[in-house]
Amino acid sequence: MREPAAWQAEVAAALRAEDGAAAPAGLDAEDRARFRVYRNNVAVGLTGALAAAYPVTRRLVGEAFFTATAKAFVAAHPPRSRSLALYGAAFPSFLAAFPPARGVAYLGDVARLERAVLEALHAADAAPLAPDVLAGLGERAAAAGFTPHPAARLVASPHPIGSLWEGHRGGEGPVRVEARPEAVLVTRPGERVLVHTLSPAAGRFVASLLDGATAATAAEAAFAVDPDFDPLTGWRPLLAGGALVAVNLGDPQ
């Protein structure tokens, strides 16, 4: 009798095999037929999990293309957890390198944004920093660093990913958007995920703060992108979205 670990490895290999008739050794004809049904159900379940996690990506490329792409991803990236809630972390990078998707340059970055939204939804809770705490810092604010909320994510792209996400998330038809770089801040101060589309300079400011830089250093990084950058355009979404939870006045980066 085979060891359980060996049997599990054989079942996993059969589930991932390209041959649709693949099955663990030792099964009779009836059990092999049942295994094919199970194998199909697993593939359908994983493809469905990706469709639920990346709805805008699916609308951008169409159902048939997405399903074929998802099947290729599932074959190369089996789940590592019993829970499918966060399955598909590698899907954005898979899309970016997937030869049939090369004509849609923004697709991988849109998927990165959708992944950030999913991760924000499942991130730990924390009490956001009250705006009056920042106001009370006065001149010390420039040298302060900040602890980001566990749900805070920043996705930057040379493509208008925030506009594409906003224009297609409701299931409408194709939406034309201006070709431009965008950064997107994803937060979840309470139960609802918030998405803020930012300019590249504001995105650099926010990304620097979330990475642990001081407010002064973050502003310098933003000014390098746009000399006319207004720091208020970076602070507003951070505070309104509850993206920060604490002030660090010790020795920030």
NORLINVEN-V759345 format. One record per pair of residues at least 12 apart in sequence whose ideal C-beta (glycine too) atoms are under 6 Angstrom apart, sorted by sequence separation. I is the first residue (numbers start at 1). J is the second residue. D is the distance in Angstrom with one decimal. If there is no record, write none. Layout:
BEGIN
i | j | d
I | J | D
I | J | D
END
This chain:
BEGIN
i | j | d
23 | 35 | 4.6
95 | 107 | 5.3
96 | 108 | 3.0
219 | 231 | 5.4
11 | 24 | 5.4
77 | 90 | 5.4
95 | 108 | 4.5
164 | 177 | 5.8
184 | 197 | 5.5
205 | 218 | 4.9
208 | 221 | 4.7
10 | 24 | 4.5
163 | 177 | 4.0
182 | 197 | 5.5
183 | 198 | 4.5
92 | 108 | 5.1
95 | 111 | 5.2
160 | 177 | 4.8
204 | 221 | 5.0
205 | 222 | 3.8
73 | 91 | 5.8
204 | 222 | 4.9
92 | 111 | 3.8
181 | 200 | 4.9
50 | 70 | 4.5
91 | 111 | 5.9
92 | 112 | 4.3
160 | 180 | 5.4
162 | 182 | 4.6
183 | 203 | 2.2
73 | 94 | 5.1
161 | 182 | 5.7
185 | 206 | 5.4
201 | 222 | 4.5
204 | 225 | 5.0
160 | 182 | 5.0
162 | 184 | 4.4
47 | 70 | 4.4
92 | 115 | 5.6
126 | 149 | 5.3
158 | 181 | 4.7
15 | 39 | 5.6
126 | 150 | 5.6
201 | 225 | 4.1
200 | 225 | 5.3
201 | 226 | 3.7
124 | 150 | 4.2
15 | 42 | 5.7
123 | 150 | 4.4
156 | 183 | 4.2
46 | 74 | 4.5
123 | 151 | 3.8
201 | 229 | 4.1
206 | 234 | 5.6
155 | 184 | 4.9
205 | 234 | 3.6
43 | 74 | 5.9
120 | 151 | 4.1
154 | 185 | 5.5
202 | 233 | 4.9
202 | 234 | 4.6
120 | 153 | 5.7
153 | 186 | 4.2
49 | 84 | 4.3
53 | 88 | 5.3
152 | 187 | 5.4
162 | 197 | 3.1
116 | 153 | 3.8
151 | 188 | 3.8
49 | 87 | 4.8
50 | 88 | 5.0
214 | 252 | 5.0
116 | 155 | 5.2
213 | 253 | 5.5
196 | 237 | 3.9
212 | 253 | 4.4
113 | 155 | 4.8
112 | 155 | 5.2
196 | 241 | 5.8
156 | 203 | 4.9
194 | 241 | 4.8
109 | 157 | 3.9
113 | 161 | 5.1
109 | 159 | 5.6
110 | 161 | 5.1
109 | 161 | 4.9
113 | 165 | 5.5
154 | 206 | 5.4
185 | 237 | 5.2
57 | 110 | 5.6
106 | 159 | 3.6
154 | 207 | 4.6
189 | 242 | 2.6
57 | 111 | 4.8
110 | 164 | 5.6
187 | 241 | 3.5
187 | 242 | 5.6
154 | 210 | 5.7
187 | 243 | 4.7
54 | 111 | 5.6
56 | 114 | 5.9
152 | 210 | 5.9
54 | 114 | 4.9
128 | 189 | 4.7
16 | 78 | 5.8
148 | 210 | 4.6
146 | 209 | 5.6
53 | 118 | 5.3
120 | 186 | 4.8
145 | 212 | 5.6
120 | 188 | 4.5
117 | 186 | 5.6
145 | 214 | 5.3
116 | 186 | 4.5
113 | 184 | 5.5
143 | 214 | 5.5
144 | 215 | 5.8
121 | 193 | 5.4
120 | 193 | 5.0
142 | 215 | 5.3
141 | 215 | 5.5
142 | 216 | 4.2
117 | 193 | 5.4
152 | 243 | 4.2
149 | 242 | 5.9
149 | 243 | 5.4
149 | 245 | 5.1
146 | 244 | 4.5
147 | 245 | 5.2
147 | 246 | 4.0
144 | 247 | 5.3
145 | 248 | 4.1
144 | 249 | 5.5
145 | 252 | 2.6
131 | 239 | 4.8
56 | 165 | 5.3
59 | 168 | 4.9
56 | 168 | 4.8
56 | 169 | 5.3
128 | 242 | 3.0
129 | 244 | 4.3
129 | 245 | 5.6
126 | 245 | 4.8
END
